[in-house]
Amino acid sequence: MSHQASPAATTKQQNPAAILFVAAFAAFLATFNETFLNVGFAPIMEALSVDVSTVQWLATAYMLGAAVMVPVSAFAYRSFPTRPLFCATTALLVVGSIIGGLAPNFAVLLVGRIVQALGTGMLIPIGMNITLEVAPREKLGTYMGIMGAMTTLGPSSSVILAGLILAIAPWNMLLWVFAALSLICLLCGAFILRDIAHLTHPKLDAASVALIGVALIGILYGVSTIFAGSVPVAVGAAVVGIIALVFFVKRQGTLAEPLIDLRPLKIPPFAVGVIANMLSLVTIFAMNIIVPTFMQSVLGTPPLVASLTLFPAILCSCAASPLAGRIYDKHGPGILLPVGFACIAVFSVLTALFIATASPVLLAIIYIPVICGSALIIGPVQSFALSKLPPEMNPHGVTVMSTGFQIAGCFGSSVFTGVYALVGASAAASGVAAAEAATSGMVASGVLVGVFALVGFFLALWIRRAAAKPIVDAAPQAAWGEAVEGEAAAGAAAAASDTLAAIMKTDVFTVSPTTSVAQAMELFADKGISGAPVVDEARRVVGFVSDGDIMASLADQVPAFKTAWSFVVERENADFDATLRETMALPVSEIATKRVISVDVNDDLGEVARVLSEGHLKKAPVLENGRMVGIINRSNITRYAIDRYYEEAQREANGR
């Protein structure tokens, strides 16, 4: 009987760069469409005879529709083959654009916009999941940096392109141009993508979909209308949304297959990363709206000139995002995130202060660090947050991250423009000239952006400490065996001052950096161990390799490899066997965990116990003058502490 390769097995034969191009193109389209049609609101109002409160529904309904579809994307990604799902999602953009392009009235245009939103809401999560599937582990930052560049480029470039189109064509040409771009993306997906996702076919809980839909619609509608509509209605909608969100969260905890697995939010690095990402995205949406709005309405700058003022920042951010990804791959997020938020905090305020007096050229220069600061953050912080999740949580982590994107877009486009209008109106009511009043609103909005960025800066410092802190997170934990919770060993041995050499193990199995992966696996199986230190000729510890590291590396290099059982089910797959042989021949130095927590042979047992407990380690290598002389287990310390306790108890009993 012939064996047919699993869908994921074929992706190894694909060029990951080509697949990344499709995912990045999709992310660009999804974010591009967030603001593309908004530039044409004025001619739409004139052509379709609607007022500003009506035309705003093109933005509000689009945002709400996209937000509701984001949670469904996790279910869809695990239920349908990747290529058909991607093509169907992109087809919604094409169909919605055609409906809008042919719309004879506002109602039909709104229907087309909502159809677009249904596709957009799923497109970014699907693209991010595809990226996580194909990105080699050592290049995750670079790949996510490119995706981050697209989420920056999309909403920024849409303003410029829309201005150019409206200068020579009617408003419906915007929809025809977007239909053409969406069709190109669909064809690219049809020819380049393969079925990448591992399908688990979860059950769709209708009640969860309804609850999260009500929650997002209520909260986002309330936020988007609090400044421009009825305050009681906006507050009421937000309250209903919050109540629905509470019920949704409770329901997810009772389901065997939740619509969104909320466990990623219990992992602090991921949760903080999501918030930092949202703060950065808020900057893009807020500044890209209030800056050109002020230039056109107050300074009388032509729309095209106002759009082109943003162009240098867009170009620089496109270069900065991949560069930030490469820096992240080599050095982590420690430098990038604080620098990025510092740029936003300082230069957003400067932009607001100088916008009324600076020339377009000077303003363009000042504006560059604002957008580039965001570019330094988005890709790296997404990489950092998602890297803290086990692979099976990635689709849910992406859903949470993408939902945060929609909330940030709503918040940035609504709250900051609302503050701009509210402060300006208040100043005008006090008798200040119109231009000066609008400038006051602009300064207030810019300072508020700076405050949000300052909050992000402190979160970035937390992330920097978390990334540098000598603890073992999801992947390294596996390298030292199963994690052990609690601090019983630390408490029991805190008073001990005995030398470590008395209780450590000296008969330690090690491997050299040139040992092959296959030889390491043979050693693990033969000795019944789950990992071993990587030690060079001078007995210096240069890494640690475990069965978990090997499984993760095989999964990276061989898409068909999902679990150890793949050795059995894929044994007749020629592509699998060939790539597996190449991977098994690699030296362990290429896949080993490089950052290893060790203790010194002269440390007292209380300090050693604290290191193991705080790092959630089961064992650690013992060094003397930088050379490995043994290994200490938490069980060794616990046993020693208990023995000491009983010795003291026996001595006291004999004394009586």
N, C-alpha and C positions, 0 to 999 in steps of 0.2 A: 504494500500500500504506500503510495507516495505521500510525503509530508508536505503540506503547504505552509510556507513561512507566515508567521503572524504579521499583521499589518505593520506593527512597529518595527519589525525587522527590516523592512524596506527602507526605512529612513536613514539607515547607516549608509546606503548607497547614494543618498541625496547629499547635495552640498548644503551644510548647515547655513552657510551665508545666504544661499538662495531662499531657504525657508525663512530665515530672519528677515530678508527683504520683504516677503509677503506679510509677515507679522507686523513689521514696522510700517509698511504701507497702510495696513488696516488701522493701526493706532493713529497714524497721521490723519486718515480720512475721518475717523470717529471724533477726534478732537477738533479738526478743521471745521467740521459741520456744526460744532457747538455754537460758533459765532458767525459763520459764513453768511447766512440769510439775514442775520440781525442788521447788517450794514444797509440792507435794502428796505428797511422798514418805512422810511419816508416815501419812496416811490410806490411801495405797496399800498400805503394809506391813501395816496392820491389816486392810484389806478382802481382800487377796489372799494373806494369810498367808505373807509373805516377810520375810527379815531385811534389815538395812541393807546388807550386802555384796552381796545379790542386787539390791535395788532400785537400787543405784548404777549398775547396767548400763544403766538407762534414760538416764542422762547419758553414760556412757562410750561405749556403742554409738552413741548419737546423734551424739556428737562425732566419732567415728571415721568413721561413714558420711558425714557432711557434709564432712569433710576430704578424703576420697577423691574426692568428686564435684567439688570445686573445680577441679582440673586439667582434668577432662573438659569443664568449662564453656567453656574457650577453643575447643576443637574444636567443641562444639555450637553456639556462637555464630556461628562462621564456616561452619557446615554447614547450618543450618536457618533458615527465615524467622523473623524476630524474634517476631511475634505468636503463631504456633502454638507456638514454643519456650517463650515466656513462659507461655502458658496451660497447656501440658503440665506445665511445672515446678510451677506453682502448684496444678495438679490433684493432684500427688503429696501436697501438704500436706493437701488436702481428704480424699483417700482415706486417708492415714495417720491423720488425726484420727478419721475415722469408724471405722476398724478399732480404734483404741485406745478410743474411746468405747463400743464394743460388746463390748470384750474380756471374756470370762468368766474368764480366768486371766492370769497374768503373762506367759506365753510369747506369747500373742496381743497383749498390750499392747506387748511388746518389738518384735514384728514391725511393728506400727503406727508405733512410734517410729522405727524404721529407715527405713520408707517416707517418713515426714516428712523424715528427714535427707537422703535422696536429692534431694528438692526443695530443701531449704534450702541445701545445698552449692552449687547452681548459681544460686540466686536472687540472692544479693548480687553475684556477678560480672556476671550479666546486667544487673542494675539499674545497676551502675556503668558498664558499656559503653554502655548506652542513654543515660545521662547525658552521657558523653563525646561521643556522636554528636550530641546535640541542643543541647548547651550552647554558646552563642556564646563565642568565645574570650575576649572581654573580661569575661564573666560566669562563667567557669569556677570561680573561687573561691567565688562565691555559690552556684552549683548544688551544688558538692561540699560546701559548708558545710551545706546542707540535708540532703544525704545523710549527712554526719557527725552531724547532729543526730538523725537516725533511728537510727544505730547506737549513739548514747548513750541515746536515749529508750527503745529496745526493751528491752534487758536491765534497765533501771532500772524502767520502768513495769510490766513483767511481774510483778515481785515484789509491787507494790501491788495490781494487779488480781487476781492469784491469791489474795492474802490476803482480798480482799473476797468473791470467789466462794466460797472455802472456808468463810467465815463463815456462809454461808446455803445451801450446796449440797454434794453429794458430790464426790469427786475427779474423776469422769469428766465433770463439767460443764466442767472446764477444757478438755477435748478438744473438746467440742461448741462452746464459745465460739470456740476457735481455728479450728475447721472453718468457722464462719460468717464469721469475719474473712478467712480464706483464700478463701472463695467470693466475697466482695465484691471482693477483689483480683483474682481471676480474671476476673470480669465487667468490672471497670474496664479490665483489659488487653485483653480481647476487643473492647471498644467504642472505646477511646481509642488503643491502640497501632497502629502500622503496621509494615511490614517495613523496618526501619531499617538493619540490618547489611549490609555488603558481603560477599557470600558468596564464599568461595574454594574450598569443598569439599575441605578437606585430607583426607589418608588418616589413619585412626586406627591407630596402632601399638599392637597389643595388648600387646606386651612392655613398652612404656613405661607403659601403664596399670597392668599388674601390678606393675612395679617401684615406681612412685610410691605405689600402694596399700599395698604391703608396707612401704615406707619410712615413710609417714605413720602407718599403724596401729601399727607397731613403736615409733616414737619417741613418739607421743602416748600410747599405752597405757603405755609405760614411765614417762613423766612423770606420768601421772595416777594410777599405782598405787604409785609409789616410797615414799610415806609410809603408804599404807593397806593394802598387800598384801605379797606375798613380794618382798623386795628382790632376791634372785637372779633371779627371774622378770622383774621389772621391768627390771633391768639387761640381762638377756639379750634381752628384746624391743627395748630401745633400741639395743643393738649390732646386732641383725639389721636394724633400721630404718635405721641409719646406713650399713651396708654396702649395702643396697638403694638408698639415696639416692645413694651414690657411683656405683654402676653406672648408675643412672638418668641422672645428670648426664653421664657419659661417653657413654651411648647417644644423648642428645639432640644431642651434637656431631657424631655420625656420620649423622644422619638429614637428608634433604632437607626433610622436613616434620615437625619435632619436635612432640611433644605440647605441650611448653611451651618456647618460645623463651627461653632463659636469658640472652640478650644484654642485656636491660634491667639485669641485676644487674652488668654490666660498666661501667655508667654510674654513677659515684660519687654524684651527687646523688640518683638514684633509689634506689640501694642504701641510702644513709644515711636517706632518707625512709621506706623500708619499716621499717627498724629503729626509727626514732623513732615511727612510727605504732603499731608493736607494743608499745613501752614504754608508750605512752599507753593503749592498749586493755587492757593488763594491769592498769592501775590501776582501770579500771571494773569488770572482772570480780572482781578481788581485794577491793576495798573494798565493793562491793555484796553480797558474800557474808559477809565476816567481820564487818562492822558489825552487820547485823541478827541474825546468829548469836550474837554476844556479847550483844547486848541481850536476846534471848529466853532464852538458856540460862543466863546469869550474872546479869543484872539482873532477870529475871522480867518483862520488858516484854511485853505482849500482842503477838501477831504483827502485828495491824493497826497498832498504834501504832509498832512498830519499822519497818514499811514506810512509814508516813506521815512518819517522820523523814527519809526520803530524798526526799520529794516536793518540798520547796522547791528542792533542788539540781537535780532533774529539770526543773522549770519554768524555772529560770534557765539551764540548759544549752540548752534548746530555743530560748531567745532569743539566747543567746551564739553558737551555731553559725552561723546565717545572718549575724549581725553580723560574726563573724570572717571569713566568706567575703567580705563586702563590703570589709572592711579589707584582706584579702589582694589583692583585685582592684586596689585603689588603691595599696597600699604594699608588697605582697609579704609574705613570712613572717618578716621580720627581727625584728619586735617580738613578734608573736603567740606564736611557739614558745617563746622563752625565758621569757616571762611565764607561759605555760601550765604549763610544767614546774616553774617556781619555785613556783607556787601548789600544785601537787601535792606537791612535795617538802616544803614547810613545813607545809601543813595536813593532810596524811595523818599526819604525826607528831603534830601537835597533836590530831587526832581520836583517835588511839590513846592519848595521854596523858590526855585529859580524859573519855574515854567512860565510865569507871567512876564519875565524880563529877558530871559535868555533867547538867543537866536535858535532856529531849528537845528543847526549844526551842533551848537554847544549842548542843547537839550538831548540830542541823539547820543552824544558822548557820555553825558551823565547817566543816561538811561541804560547804557550797556551793562554796567555791573549789576543792575537790578535783575535783568533777565538772565544774565550769565550766572549770577549767584544762585538762581533757581535751578539752572542747568547743572551746577555742581552738586545739587542736593538730590534731585528726583531719582536719577538712575542709581546712584550709590545707596540711598536710603532704602529704596525698594529692594535692591540686592541684599543689603544687610538684613532687612526685616524678613524677607522670604527665605534667606539662607538659614534662619533659626528654626524653620519648620521642617518636620520630617516630610519626605516626598508625598506621602498619602494625604497630607494636609494642604499641599500646594494649591489645588483648585479652590479650596475654601479660603485660603489666605489671599489668593488673587481676587476672589469675590469681595472680600472685606476691603482690600486695597482699592478695587475699582468702585465700590460703593462710596468709599471716602472721596474718590475723584469727583463723583457726581455731586456730593454734598459740598465739597470745596468749590466747585464751579458755581453752584447756586449761591453759596455764601459770598464768594468773591464778587459775583456780578450783581447781587442784590443789595447786600448790606453796605458795601462801600459806596456804591452809587447812591444808596439811600442816605448815607451820612453826608455825602457830597451835596445832595440836593437839600437836605434838612438844615445843615449849617449855613449854606448859602441863602436859603429862604429866610432863616432867622436873622442873619446879618442884614439882608435887604429890608426886612420889616422894621429894623431899628433905625433906618434912614441912611444906611451905607449905600454908595453907588453900586449899580448892578455888577460891574466888572470886579470891583473890590470885594463884593459879597461872594461872588463865585470863586474868587481867589481864596477867600477864607474857607470855603467848602473844600477846595482842592487841597489846601494845607492840612485841614483836619483829616481828610482821607489818607493823605500821604503819611502823616504822623501815625495814624491807626495801623497802616500797613507796617510801619516801622516797629510798632509795639508788638504786633503779631510775630514779626521776624525776630524780635528780641526774645520772645517766648521760645521760638524755634531754636535760637542760639543756645539757650540753657538746656533744652532737650538734646541738642547736638553734643554738648559737653557731657551729658549723661551717657549718650551713645558712645562717645569717645572712651569714657571710663569703662563702659561695659565691654567694648571691643578689646581694650587693652588689659582688662582685669584678668588675672591668672585663674580663670575658672574654665571648666569644660562644658561647652554647650552641646547641642543635640548631636553633632557628628563626633566630636572628641569624646563624649561620654561613652560611646560605643567602643572607642579605642581602648578603654581601660576596663571593659566589662560592664556589668550592670551597675547602675547608679544606686547608691545607698542613701536614704534620707535620714535625717535626724542628726543629733550631735551627742549621742550617748557616749561614743568613744572619746570625744573631745573632753566631755565633762569628767569621765572616769580617769583619764590620764593627765589632766591638767596639772596635777601636783607632782607628777613624776619628773625626776631629774636624771634618770638612768640613761646610759648611752644607748643609742639606736643600734649599735653593732651587736648588742646582746640578744636582740630578738629578731633582727631582719633575716630574710632568706638570702643565702649567698649562692645557692644552686639555681641560677636564673637562666632560662632559655632566652637566647638573643638571636638576632639575625643581622647580617652585615648589609650595608647599603646596596651592594651588588647582588644580593640574594634575589632570585626571581620570585614573582608572585606565586607561581606554581609550587616552588620549593617551600615558600612560607605556608601555603595552605597544607602541604604535606606534613610540615612540622606541627601545625595546629592539630591536625587530625591524629597524628601519631602520639603526641604528648597530652592530648585532651585539654589544650589551652585555647583561649579566645584571642590572644594577642601576644606580642613580644616587642621589647625595645629594639630599636635599630641602633647598633653600636658600631663605630668605626674602629680602625686598627689600634687607635690609642685609647680605646675603651671609653670614648666620649659618646654620650647619648645624643644622637642627631635626629631622632624621631621615634615614633611608635606606630606600628602597623597592627591592625586587628582584622578579624574576619569581617567586621562592619565596614572598614575602609576598603577591603577588597570587593565586597558586594557593591558598595557605592561606585567604585571605579568601573566595575564590570557593567553596571547599569548606565554609567555615563558613556562608555565606549560601545556598548552593545545594546541598542534600544530594546531588543527582544528580551533582554535579561531583566526580569522583574524581581524574582526571588531565587533562592538556591534551587528551587524545584525546576527552574528553567534548564538546569543541567540535564534533566530527564526529558522534559516535554519538547525541547528544541534540539535534541541530539541528532536528528536527521536533517537539520537545516544547514545547508552547506555554507551559506553566508555567515550564519551564527558561529559555526565551528571554526571557520577561517579567522574571523575577527577575535573570537575567544582565544585561539592559540596565540595570536599576536599580543593580546592583553596579558595572558598568563606568562609570557616571556619577558615582560617589562621588569626592571629592577624595582624592588619595593620602595626605594628612595623616591620614586616618582609619585607614589600614591600615599605614602606615610604621612601621618599627622606631624607637622614640623614643630609646633609649639608644645613642648612637654613640660609638665610641672614636676619638679624634682625636689628632694630634700637633701640636706647635708648630713653626713654621718655624725657630726658633732651636735646636731640639733637635739634638744630634749624632746621627750615623747609627747609632752603637752603641746608643744609647737607643731610637731608632726601631725598629731591628731587634729589640731585646728585646721591645718592646711588641707588634710584629706576631707574633713567635714565640710568646710566652706566651699571646696572645689567639687563636692559630690563625687569624690574619687574612691574607688575600692582599693587601689594600690598606687604606688609611686616609686620610681627608681631612687636609689640612695647613691649619692655621689661623694667622693673624697678627692679633693683637689681637682675637681672637674671630671673625674673618671668614675665610671659606674662600678660599685662594689657589691650591690645587692638590691633587693626590692623589699619594701615594707607594705604589708596589708593592714587594712583596718581591723581585720579579724585577729591579727597578731597582737595589736595594741589592746583590743578589747579583752582577749584571753589573758594577756599579761596583767591588765588592770584588775580583772576579776581575781586572778591568783593572788595579787598583792592584797586585795581586800580581804580574802579569806585567811591569808597569812596573818594580817593585823588582827582580824577577829579572833583567830586561834590563840595568838599571843596574849590578847587581852583576857581571853577566857582562862588561860593557864595562869595568868598573873593573879586572878581572883582566888 
